[in-house]
Amino acid sequence: MEYCCERFEMHHQFPRTHGLNIRVVKYSEKDLLDKKNLYRFYITNGYGENQKNVPNLNIAFCPFCGTRLFKYYKSDDYVNETPGYF
């Protein structure tokens, strides 16, 4: 997999239980108004497996290099979380 920058890769690969990580979620078309972009990108603080309504920051651009995430990440390979947490 290729990442827009090393810092994004590092935070994307952190487990959900570690502070400030990046989560990529793929939603179904029925859950979104924007049917073209099914992926969503979040910055979260560490959270447990059964925790719901996780505090998060929805992002559209890489916080490190400024890459537009919707254009760069278009593969299920990057998905590292399920929609139920957000």
Beta strands, then each sheet from edge to edge (+ up, - down):
strand 1: 21-26
strand 2: 39-44
strand 3: 56-59
sheet 1: 1+ 2- 3+
end
